[in-house]
Amino acid sequence: MRKLSLAIAAASMTLPMALPVAPAMAHDGYYKGKTWKDSRGRWRCKRSNGTTGMLIGGAAGALAGRAIDTRGERATGTILGAAAGALLGREVERGRSRCR
């Protein structure tokens, strides 16, 4: 059993070295990760649309707005905080990734 496990471990270390690997920077018009070349020859990059930041920012803003607005029903502070937090979270999420 020990020889079998040693053989499997040795094969798992040598097999990735034996396989041919394509160059990582070769862009031939197909999607290769964060950047790709479109049909007109221009470089494009994948960016986040900001949905995650908007949701997290809206929730955090609603909690902060509710804590700040201490008079009455507190609905106004919650709604305004959620809106401001969602906008801020979306911009933070979209501005995080730069593609050059």
Phi and psi restraints in degrees (range 20) as a CNS / XPLOR table:
assign (resid 1 and name C) (resid 2 and name N)
       (resid 2 and name CA) (resid 2 and name C) 1.0 -68.3 20.0 2
assign (resid 2 and name N) (resid 2 and name CA)
       (resid 2 and name C) (resid 3 and name N) 1.0 -39.7 20.0 2
assign (resid 2 and name C) (resid 3 and name N)
       (resid 3 and name CA) (resid 3 and name C) 1.0 -64.3 20.0 2
assign (resid 3 and name N) (resid 3 and name CA)
       (resid 3 and name C) (resid 4 and name N) 1.0 -38.1 20.0 2
assign (resid 3 and name C) (resid 4 and name N)
       (resid 4 and name CA) (resid 4 and name C) 1.0 -64.7 20.0 2
assign (resid 4 and name N) (resid 4 and name CA)
       (resid 4 and name C) (resid 5 and name N) 1.0 -44.1 20.0 2
assign (resid 4 and name C) (resid 5 and name N)
       (resid 5 and name CA) (resid 5 and name C) 1.0 -68.2 20.0 2
assign (resid 5 and name N) (resid 5 and name CA)
       (resid 5 and name C) (resid 6 and name N) 1.0 -34.8 20.0 2
assign (resid 5 and name C) (resid 6 and name N)
       (resid 6 and name CA) (resid 6 and name C) 1.0 -67.1 20.0 2
assign (resid 6 and name N) (resid 6 and name CA)
       (resid 6 and name C) (resid 7 and name N) 1.0 -38.2 20.0 2
assign (resid 6 and name C) (resid 7 and name N)
       (resid 7 and name CA) (resid 7 and name C) 1.0 -66.1 20.0 2
assign (resid 7 and name N) (resid 7 and name CA)
       (resid 7 and name C) (resid 8 and name N) 1.0 -40.7 20.0 2
assign (resid 7 and name C) (resid 8 and name N)
       (resid 8 and name CA) (resid 8 and name C) 1.0 -66.0 20.0 2
assign (resid 8 and name N) (resid 8 and name CA)
       (resid 8 and name C) (resid 9 and name N) 1.0 -41.0 20.0 2
assign (resid 8 and name C) (resid 9 and name N)
       (resid 9 and name CA) (resid 9 and name C) 1.0 -64.1 20.0 2
assign (resid 9 and name N) (resid 9 and name CA)
       (resid 9 and name C) (resid 10 and name N) 1.0 -42.0 20.0 2
assign (resid 9 and name C) (resid 10 and name N)
       (resid 10 and name CA) (resid 10 and name C) 1.0 -66.6 20.0 2
assign (resid 10 and name N) (resid 10 and name CA)
       (resid 10 and name C) (resid 11 and name N) 1.0 -39.7 20.0 2
assign (resid 10 and name C) (resid 11 and name N)
       (resid 11 and name CA) (resid 11 and name C) 1.0 -67.4 20.0 2
assign (resid 11 and name N) (resid 11 and name CA)
       (resid 11 and name C) (resid 12 and name N) 1.0 -37.5 20.0 2
assign (resid 11 and name C) (resid 12 and name N)
       (resid 12 and name CA) (resid 12 and name C) 1.0 -69.6 20.0 2
assign (resid 12 and name N) (resid 12 and name CA)
       (resid 12 and name C) (resid 13 and name N) 1.0 -23.4 20.0 2
assign (resid 12 and name C) (resid 13 and name N)
       (resid 13 and name CA) (resid 13 and name C) 1.0 -84.7 20.0 2
assign (resid 13 and name N) (resid 13 and name CA)
       (resid 13 and name C) (resid 14 and name N) 1.0 -33.1 20.0 2
assign (resid 13 and name C) (resid 14 and name N)
       (resid 14 and name CA) (resid 14 and name C) 1.0 -90.5 20.0 2
assign (resid 14 and name N) (resid 14 and name CA)
       (resid 14 and name C) (resid 15 and name N) 1.0 -24.9 20.0 2
assign (resid 14 and name C) (resid 15 and name N)
       (resid 15 and name CA) (resid 15 and name C) 1.0 -63.7 20.0 2
assign (resid 15 and name N) (resid 15 and name CA)
       (resid 15 and name C) (resid 16 and name N) 1.0 -43.5 20.0 2
assign (resid 15 and name C) (resid 16 and name N)
       (resid 16 and name CA) (resid 16 and name C) 1.0 -63.9 20.0 2
assign (resid 16 and name N) (resid 16 and name CA)
       (resid 16 and name C) (resid 17 and name N) 1.0 -27.9 20.0 2
assign (resid 16 and name C) (resid 17 and name N)
       (resid 17 and name CA) (resid 17 and name C) 1.0 -75.0 20.0 2
assign (resid 17 and name N) (resid 17 and name CA)
       (resid 17 and name C) (resid 18 and name N) 1.0 -25.2 20.0 2
assign (resid 17 and name C) (resid 18 and name N)
       (resid 18 and name CA) (resid 18 and name C) 1.0 -84.6 20.0 2
assign (resid 18 and name N) (resid 18 and name CA)
       (resid 18 and name C) (resid 19 and name N) 1.0 -22.4 20.0 2
assign (resid 18 and name C) (resid 19 and name N)
       (resid 19 and name CA) (resid 19 and name C) 1.0 -76.4 20.0 2
assign (resid 19 and name N) (resid 19 and name CA)
       (resid 19 and name C) (resid 20 and name N) 1.0 140.6 20.0 2
assign (resid 19 and name C) (resid 20 and name N)
       (resid 20 and name CA) (resid 20 and name C) 1.0 -69.9 20.0 2
assign (resid 20 and name N) (resid 20 and name CA)
       (resid 20 and name C) (resid 21 and name N) 1.0 140.6 20.0 2
assign (resid 20 and name C) (resid 21 and name N)
       (resid 21 and name CA) (resid 21 and name C) 1.0 -118.2 20.0 2
assign (resid 21 and name N) (resid 21 and name CA)
       (resid 21 and name C) (resid 22 and name N) 1.0 130.9 20.0 2
assign (resid 21 and name C) (resid 22 and name N)
       (resid 22 and name CA) (resid 22 and name C) 1.0 -75.6 20.0 2
assign (resid 22 and name N) (resid 22 and name CA)
       (resid 22 and name C) (resid 23 and name N) 1.0 149.1 20.0 2
assign (resid 22 and name C) (resid 23 and name N)
       (resid 23 and name CA) (resid 23 and name C) 1.0 -62.2 20.0 2
assign (resid 23 and name N) (resid 23 and name CA)
       (resid 23 and name C) (resid 24 and name N) 1.0 139.8 20.0 2
assign (resid 23 and name C) (resid 24 and name N)
       (resid 24 and name CA) (resid 24 and name C) 1.0 -73.4 20.0 2
assign (resid 24 and name N) (resid 24 and name CA)
       (resid 24 and name C) (resid 25 and name N) 1.0 -26.6 20.0 2
assign (resid 24 and name C) (resid 25 and name N)
       (resid 25 and name CA) (resid 25 and name C) 1.0 -95.0 20.0 2
assign (resid 25 and name N) (resid 25 and name CA)
       (resid 25 and name C) (resid 26 and name N) 1.0 5.1 20.0 2
assign (resid 25 and name C) (resid 26 and name N)
       (resid 26 and name CA) (resid 26 and name C) 1.0 -75.6 20.0 2
assign (resid 26 and name N) (resid 26 and name CA)
       (resid 26 and name C) (resid 27 and name N) 1.0 113.9 20.0 2
assign (resid 26 and name C) (resid 27 and name N)
       (resid 27 and name CA) (resid 27 and name C) 1.0 -112.4 20.0 2
assign (resid 27 and name N) (resid 27 and name CA)
       (resid 27 and name C) (resid 28 and name N) 1.0 114.5 20.0 2
assign (resid 27 and name C) (resid 28 and name N)
       (resid 28 and name CA) (resid 28 and name C) 1.0 -118.0 20.0 2
assign (resid 28 and name N) (resid 28 and name CA)
       (resid 28 and name C) (resid 29 and name N) 1.0 29.6 20.0 2
assign (resid 28 and name C) (resid 29 and name N)
       (resid 29 and name CA) (resid 29 and name C) 1.0 94.9 20.0 2
assign (resid 29 and name N) (resid 29 and name CA)
       (resid 29 and name C) (resid 30 and name N) 1.0 -4.3 20.0 2
assign (resid 29 and name C) (resid 30 and name N)
       (resid 30 and name CA) (resid 30 and name C) 1.0 -106.4 20.0 2
assign (resid 30 and name N) (resid 30 and name CA)
       (resid 30 and name C) (resid 31 and name N) 1.0 159.7 20.0 2
assign (resid 30 and name C) (resid 31 and name N)
       (resid 31 and name CA) (resid 31 and name C) 1.0 -67.7 20.0 2
assign (resid 31 and name N) (resid 31 and name CA)
       (resid 31 and name C) (resid 32 and name N) 1.0 127.1 20.0 2
assign (resid 31 and name C) (resid 32 and name N)
       (resid 32 and name CA) (resid 32 and name C) 1.0 -128.4 20.0 2
assign (resid 32 and name N) (resid 32 and name CA)
       (resid 32 and name C) (resid 33 and name N) 1.0 28.4 20.0 2
assign (resid 32 and name C) (resid 33 and name N)
       (resid 33 and name CA) (resid 33 and name C) 1.0 124.6 20.0 2
assign (resid 33 and name N) (resid 33 and name CA)
       (resid 33 and name C) (resid 34 and name N) 1.0 -129.7 20.0 2
assign (resid 33 and name C) (resid 34 and name N)
       (resid 34 and name CA) (resid 34 and name C) 1.0 -76.7 20.0 2
assign (resid 34 and name N) (resid 34 and name CA)
       (resid 34 and name C) (resid 35 and name N) 1.0 -25.2 20.0 2
assign (resid 34 and name C) (resid 35 and name N)
       (resid 35 and name CA) (resid 35 and name C) 1.0 -123.2 20.0 2
assign (resid 35 and name N) (resid 35 and name CA)
       (resid 35 and name C) (resid 36 and name N) 1.0 151.2 20.0 2
assign (resid 35 and name C) (resid 36 and name N)
       (resid 36 and name CA) (resid 36 and name C) 1.0 -154.3 20.0 2
assign (resid 36 and name N) (resid 36 and name CA)
       (resid 36 and name C) (resid 37 and name N) 1.0 165.7 20.0 2
assign (resid 36 and name C) (resid 37 and name N)
       (resid 37 and name CA) (resid 37 and name C) 1.0 -105.9 20.0 2
assign (resid 37 and name N) (resid 37 and name CA)
       (resid 37 and name C) (resid 38 and name N) 1.0 126.0 20.0 2
assign (resid 37 and name C) (resid 38 and name N)
       (resid 38 and name CA) (resid 38 and name C) 1.0 -82.4 20.0 2
assign (resid 38 and name N) (resid 38 and name CA)
       (resid 38 and name C) (resid 39 and name N) 1.0 -175.3 20.0 2
assign (resid 38 and name C) (resid 39 and name N)
       (resid 39 and name CA) (resid 39 and name C) 1.0 -69.0 20.0 2
assign (resid 39 and name N) (resid 39 and name CA)
       (resid 39 and name C) (resid 40 and name N) 1.0 -19.3 20.0 2
assign (resid 39 and name C) (resid 40 and name N)
       (resid 40 and name CA) (resid 40 and name C) 1.0 -93.9 20.0 2
assign (resid 40 and name N) (resid 40 and name CA)
       (resid 40 and name C) (resid 41 and name N) 1.0 1.4 20.0 2
assign (resid 40 and name C) (resid 41 and name N)
       (resid 41 and name CA) (resid 41 and name C) 1.0 89.6 20.0 2
assign (resid 41 and name N) (resid 41 and name CA)
       (resid 41 and name C) (resid 42 and name N) 1.0 6.5 20.0 2
assign (resid 41 and name C) (resid 42 and name N)
       (resid 42 and name CA) (resid 42 and name C) 1.0 -90.5 20.0 2
assign (resid 42 and name N) (resid 42 and name CA)
       (resid 42 and name C) (resid 43 and name N) 1.0 145.7 20.0 2
assign (resid 42 and name C) (resid 43 and name N)
       (resid 43 and name CA) (resid 43 and name C) 1.0 -82.2 20.0 2
assign (resid 43 and name N) (resid 43 and name CA)
       (resid 43 and name C) (resid 44 and name N) 1.0 134.2 20.0 2
assign (resid 43 and name C) (resid 44 and name N)
       (resid 44 and name CA) (resid 44 and name C) 1.0 -122.5 20.0 2
assign (resid 44 and name N) (resid 44 and name CA)
       (resid 44 and name C) (resid 45 and name N) 1.0 159.9 20.0 2
assign (resid 44 and name C) (resid 45 and name N)
       (resid 45 and name CA) (resid 45 and name C) 1.0 -136.4 20.0 2
assign (resid 45 and name N) (resid 45 and name CA)
       (resid 45 and name C) (resid 46 and name N) 1.0 152.5 20.0 2
assign (resid 45 and name C) (resid 46 and name N)
       (resid 46 and name CA) (resid 46 and name C) 1.0 -87.7 20.0 2
assign (resid 46 and name N) (resid 46 and name CA)
       (resid 46 and name C) (resid 47 and name N) 1.0 125.6 20.0 2
assign (resid 46 and name C) (resid 47 and name N)
       (resid 47 and name CA) (resid 47 and name C) 1.0 -125.5 20.0 2
assign (resid 47 and name N) (resid 47 and name CA)
       (resid 47 and name C) (resid 48 and name N) 1.0 154.5 20.0 2
assign (resid 47 and name C) (resid 48 and name N)
       (resid 48 and name CA) (resid 48 and name C) 1.0 -74.6 20.0 2
assign (resid 48 and name N) (resid 48 and name CA)
       (resid 48 and name C) (resid 49 and name N) 1.0 145.5 20.0 2
assign (resid 48 and name C) (resid 49 and name N)
       (resid 49 and name CA) (resid 49 and name C) 1.0 -87.5 20.0 2
assign (resid 49 and name N) (resid 49 and name CA)
       (resid 49 and name C) (resid 50 and name N) 1.0 -3.5 20.0 2
assign (resid 49 and name C) (resid 50 and name N)
       (resid 50 and name CA) (resid 50 and name C) 1.0 88.7 20.0 2
assign (resid 50 and name N) (resid 50 and name CA)
       (resid 50 and name C) (resid 51 and name N) 1.0 11.0 20.0 2
assign (resid 50 and name C) (resid 51 and name N)
       (resid 51 and name CA) (resid 51 and name C) 1.0 -65.6 20.0 2
assign (resid 51 and name N) (resid 51 and name CA)
       (resid 51 and name C) (resid 52 and name N) 1.0 -43.7 20.0 2
assign (resid 51 and name C) (resid 52 and name N)
       (resid 52 and name CA) (resid 52 and name C) 1.0 -63.4 20.0 2
assign (resid 52 and name N) (resid 52 and name CA)
       (resid 52 and name C) (resid 53 and name N) 1.0 -44.9 20.0 2
assign (resid 52 and name C) (resid 53 and name N)
       (resid 53 and name CA) (resid 53 and name C) 1.0 -63.4 20.0 2
assign (resid 53 and name N) (resid 53 and name CA)
       (resid 53 and name C) (resid 54 and name N) 1.0 -35.8 20.0 2
assign (resid 53 and name C) (resid 54 and name N)
       (resid 54 and name CA) (resid 54 and name C) 1.0 -66.4 20.0 2
assign (resid 54 and name N) (resid 54 and name CA)
       (resid 54 and name C) (resid 55 and name N) 1.0 -42.6 20.0 2
assign (resid 54 and name C) (resid 55 and name N)
       (resid 55 and name CA) (resid 55 and name C) 1.0 -67.2 20.0 2
assign (resid 55 and name N) (resid 55 and name CA)
       (resid 55 and name C) (resid 56 and name N) 1.0 -45.6 20.0 2
assign (resid 55 and name C) (resid 56 and name N)
       (resid 56 and name CA) (resid 56 and name C) 1.0 -68.0 20.0 2
assign (resid 56 and name N) (resid 56 and name CA)
       (resid 56 and name C) (resid 57 and name N) 1.0 -41.2 20.0 2
assign (resid 56 and name C) (resid 57 and name N)
       (resid 57 and name CA) (resid 57 and name C) 1.0 -64.9 20.0 2
assign (resid 57 and name N) (resid 57 and name CA)
       (resid 57 and name C) (resid 58 and name N) 1.0 -38.0 20.0 2
assign (resid 57 and name C) (resid 58 and name N)
       (resid 58 and name CA) (resid 58 and name C) 1.0 -64.7 20.0 2
assign (resid 58 and name N) (resid 58 and name CA)
       (resid 58 and name C) (resid 59 and name N) 1.0 -42.5 20.0 2
assign (resid 58 and name C) (resid 59 and name N)
       (resid 59 and name CA) (resid 59 and name C) 1.0 -66.1 20.0 2
assign (resid 59 and name N) (resid 59 and name CA)
       (resid 59 and name C) (resid 60 and name N) 1.0 -44.9 20.0 2
assign (resid 59 and name C) (resid 60 and name N)
       (resid 60 and name CA) (resid 60 and name C) 1.0 -66.1 20.0 2
assign (resid 60 and name N) (resid 60 and name CA)
       (resid 60 and name C) (resid 61 and name N) 1.0 -38.9 20.0 2
assign (resid 60 and name C) (resid 61 and name N)
       (resid 61 and name CA) (resid 61 and name C) 1.0 -66.2 20.0 2
assign (resid 61 and name N) (resid 61 and name CA)
       (resid 61 and name C) (resid 62 and name N) 1.0 -36.9 20.0 2
assign (resid 61 and name C) (resid 62 and name N)
       (resid 62 and name CA) (resid 62 and name C) 1.0 -65.1 20.0 2
assign (resid 62 and name N) (resid 62 and name CA)
       (resid 62 and name C) (resid 63 and name N) 1.0 -41.9 20.0 2
assign (resid 62 and name C) (resid 63 and name N)
       (resid 63 and name CA) (resid 63 and name C) 1.0 -66.3 20.0 2
assign (resid 63 and name N) (resid 63 and name CA)
       (resid 63 and name C) (resid 64 and name N) 1.0 -41.6 20.0 2
assign (resid 63 and name C) (resid 64 and name N)
       (resid 64 and name CA) (resid 64 and name C) 1.0 -68.0 20.0 2
assign (resid 64 and name N) (resid 64 and name CA)
       (resid 64 and name C) (resid 65 and name N) 1.0 -41.8 20.0 2
assign (resid 64 and name C) (resid 65 and name N)
       (resid 65 and name CA) (resid 65 and name C) 1.0 -64.1 20.0 2
assign (resid 65 and name N) (resid 65 and name CA)
       (resid 65 and name C) (resid 66 and name N) 1.0 -37.1 20.0 2
assign (resid 65 and name C) (resid 66 and name N)
       (resid 66 and name CA) (resid 66 and name C) 1.0 -68.2 20.0 2
assign (resid 66 and name N) (resid 66 and name CA)
       (resid 66 and name C) (resid 67 and name N) 1.0 -36.3 20.0 2
assign (resid 66 and name C) (resid 67 and name N)
       (resid 67 and name CA) (resid 67 and name C) 1.0 -71.8 20.0 2
assign (resid 67 and name N) (resid 67 and name CA)
       (resid 67 and name C) (resid 68 and name N) 1.0 -33.6 20.0 2
assign (resid 67 and name C) (resid 68 and name N)
       (resid 68 and name CA) (resid 68 and name C) 1.0 -75.9 20.0 2
assign (resid 68 and name N) (resid 68 and name CA)
       (resid 68 and name C) (resid 69 and name N) 1.0 -42.6 20.0 2
assign (resid 68 and name C) (resid 69 and name N)
       (resid 69 and name CA) (resid 69 and name C) 1.0 -83.4 20.0 2
assign (resid 69 and name N) (resid 69 and name CA)
       (resid 69 and name C) (resid 70 and name N) 1.0 97.9 20.0 2
assign (resid 69 and name C) (resid 70 and name N)
       (resid 70 and name CA) (resid 70 and name C) 1.0 -100.5 20.0 2
assign (resid 70 and name N) (resid 70 and name CA)
       (resid 70 and name C) (resid 71 and name N) 1.0 -1.8 20.0 2
assign (resid 70 and name C) (resid 71 and name N)
       (resid 71 and name CA) (resid 71 and name C) 1.0 -102.1 20.0 2
assign (resid 71 and name N) (resid 71 and name CA)
       (resid 71 and name C) (resid 72 and name N) 1.0 147.0 20.0 2
assign (resid 71 and name C) (resid 72 and name N)
       (resid 72 and name CA) (resid 72 and name C) 1.0 68.8 20.0 2
assign (resid 72 and name N) (resid 72 and name CA)
       (resid 72 and name C) (resid 73 and name N) 1.0 -143.3 20.0 2
assign (resid 72 and name C) (resid 73 and name N)
       (resid 73 and name CA) (resid 73 and name C) 1.0 -77.8 20.0 2
assign (resid 73 and name N) (resid 73 and name CA)
       (resid 73 and name C) (resid 74 and name N) 1.0 -19.2 20.0 2
assign (resid 73 and name C) (resid 74 and name N)
       (resid 74 and name CA) (resid 74 and name C) 1.0 70.8 20.0 2
assign (resid 74 and name N) (resid 74 and name CA)
       (resid 74 and name C) (resid 75 and name N) 1.0 8.7 20.0 2
assign (resid 74 and name C) (resid 75 and name N)
       (resid 75 and name CA) (resid 75 and name C) 1.0 -69.9 20.0 2
assign (resid 75 and name N) (resid 75 and name CA)
       (resid 75 and name C) (resid 76 and name N) 1.0 -37.5 20.0 2
assign (resid 75 and name C) (resid 76 and name N)
       (resid 76 and name CA) (resid 76 and name C) 1.0 -62.9 20.0 2
assign (resid 76 and name N) (resid 76 and name CA)
       (resid 76 and name C) (resid 77 and name N) 1.0 -45.9 20.0 2
assign (resid 76 and name C) (resid 77 and name N)
       (resid 77 and name CA) (resid 77 and name C) 1.0 -64.0 20.0 2
assign (resid 77 and name N) (resid 77 and name CA)
       (resid 77 and name C) (resid 78 and name N) 1.0 -37.4 20.0 2
assign (resid 77 and name C) (resid 78 and name N)
       (resid 78 and name CA) (resid 78 and name C) 1.0 -66.1 20.0 2
assign (resid 78 and name N) (resid 78 and name CA)
       (resid 78 and name C) (resid 79 and name N) 1.0 -44.9 20.0 2
assign (resid 78 and name C) (resid 79 and name N)
       (resid 79 and name CA) (resid 79 and name C) 1.0 -68.1 20.0 2
assign (resid 79 and name N) (resid 79 and name CA)
       (resid 79 and name C) (resid 80 and name N) 1.0 -46.1 20.0 2
assign (resid 79 and name C) (resid 80 and name N)
       (resid 80 and name CA) (resid 80 and name C) 1.0 -65.7 20.0 2
assign (resid 80 and name N) (resid 80 and name CA)
       (resid 80 and name C) (resid 81 and name N) 1.0 -39.2 20.0 2
assign (resid 80 and name C) (resid 81 and name N)
       (resid 81 and name CA) (resid 81 and name C) 1.0 -64.8 20.0 2
assign (resid 81 and name N) (resid 81 and name CA)
       (resid 81 and name C) (resid 82 and name N) 1.0 -39.7 20.0 2
assign (resid 81 and name C) (resid 82 and name N)
       (resid 82 and name CA) (resid 82 and name C) 1.0 -65.4 20.0 2
assign (resid 82 and name N) (resid 82 and name CA)
       (resid 82 and name C) (resid 83 and name N) 1.0 -42.0 20.0 2
assign (resid 82 and name C) (resid 83 and name N)
       (resid 83 and name CA) (resid 83 and name C) 1.0 -65.2 20.0 2
assign (resid 83 and name N) (resid 83 and name CA)
       (resid 83 and name C) (resid 84 and name N) 1.0 -46.5 20.0 2
assign (resid 83 and name C) (resid 84 and name N)
       (resid 84 and name CA) (resid 84 and name C) 1.0 -65.5 20.0 2
assign (resid 84 and name N) (resid 84 and name CA)
       (resid 84 and name C) (resid 85 and name N) 1.0 -41.6 20.0 2
assign (resid 84 and name C) (resid 85 and name N)
       (resid 85 and name CA) (resid 85 and name C) 1.0 -65.6 20.0 2
assign (resid 85 and name N) (resid 85 and name CA)
       (resid 85 and name C) (resid 86 and name N) 1.0 -37.1 20.0 2
assign (resid 85 and name C) (resid 86 and name N)
       (resid 86 and name CA) (resid 86 and name C) 1.0 -66.3 20.0 2
assign (resid 86 and name N) (resid 86 and name CA)
       (resid 86 and name C) (resid 87 and name N) 1.0 -43.6 20.0 2
assign (resid 86 and name C) (resid 87 and name N)
       (resid 87 and name CA) (resid 87 and name C) 1.0 -65.2 20.0 2
assign (resid 87 and name N) (resid 87 and name CA)
       (resid 87 and name C) (resid 88 and name N) 1.0 -43.6 20.0 2
assign (resid 87 and name C) (resid 88 and name N)
       (resid 88 and name CA) (resid 88 and name C) 1.0 -66.1 20.0 2
assign (resid 88 and name N) (resid 88 and name CA)
       (resid 88 and name C) (resid 89 and name N) 1.0 -42.9 20.0 2
assign (resid 88 and name C) (resid 89 and name N)
       (resid 89 and name CA) (resid 89 and name C) 1.0 -63.6 20.0 2
assign (resid 89 and name N) (resid 89 and name CA)
       (resid 89 and name C) (resid 90 and name N) 1.0 -37.1 20.0 2
assign (resid 89 and name C) (resid 90 and name N)
       (resid 90 and name CA) (resid 90 and name C) 1.0 -65.6 20.0 2
assign (resid 90 and name N) (resid 90 and name CA)
       (resid 90 and name C) (resid 91 and name N) 1.0 -43.7 20.0 2
assign (resid 90 and name C) (resid 91 and name N)
       (resid 91 and name CA) (resid 91 and name C) 1.0 -67.6 20.0 2
assign (resid 91 and name N) (resid 91 and name CA)
       (resid 91 and name C) (resid 92 and name N) 1.0 -37.0 20.0 2
assign (resid 91 and name C) (resid 92 and name N)
       (resid 92 and name CA) (resid 92 and name C) 1.0 -65.1 20.0 2
assign (resid 92 and name N) (resid 92 and name CA)
       (resid 92 and name C) (resid 93 and name N) 1.0 -43.5 20.0 2
assign (resid 92 and name C) (resid 93 and name N)
       (resid 93 and name CA) (resid 93 and name C) 1.0 -65.8 20.0 2
assign (resid 93 and name N) (resid 93 and name CA)
       (resid 93 and name C) (resid 94 and name N) 1.0 -42.2 20.0 2
assign (resid 93 and name C) (resid 94 and name N)
       (resid 94 and name CA) (resid 94 and name C) 1.0 -72.5 20.0 2
assign (resid 94 and name N) (resid 94 and name CA)
       (resid 94 and name C) (resid 95 and name N) 1.0 -32.2 20.0 2
assign (resid 94 and name C) (resid 95 and name N)
       (resid 95 and name CA) (resid 95 and name C) 1.0 -84.4 20.0 2
assign (resid 95 and name N) (resid 95 and name CA)
       (resid 95 and name C) (resid 96 and name N) 1.0 -5.6 20.0 2
assign (resid 95 and name C) (resid 96 and name N)
       (resid 96 and name CA) (resid 96 and name C) 1.0 -71.3 20.0 2
assign (resid 96 and name N) (resid 96 and name CA)
       (resid 96 and name C) (resid 97 and name N) 1.0 -38.6 20.0 2
assign (resid 96 and name C) (resid 97 and name N)
       (resid 97 and name CA) (resid 97 and name C) 1.0 -97.5 20.0 2
assign (resid 97 and name N) (resid 97 and name CA)
       (resid 97 and name C) (resid 98 and name N) 1.0 125.3 20.0 2
assign (resid 97 and name C) (resid 98 and name N)
       (resid 98 and name CA) (resid 98 and name C) 1.0 -114.1 20.0 2
assign (resid 98 and name N) (resid 98 and name CA)
       (resid 98 and name C) (resid 99 and name N) 1.0 136.5 20.0 2
assign (resid 98 and name C) (resid 99 and name N)
       (resid 99 and name CA) (resid 99 and name C) 1.0 -124.9 20.0 2
assign (resid 99 and name N) (resid 99 and name CA)
       (resid 99 and name C) (resid 100 and name N) 1.0 117.9 20.0 2
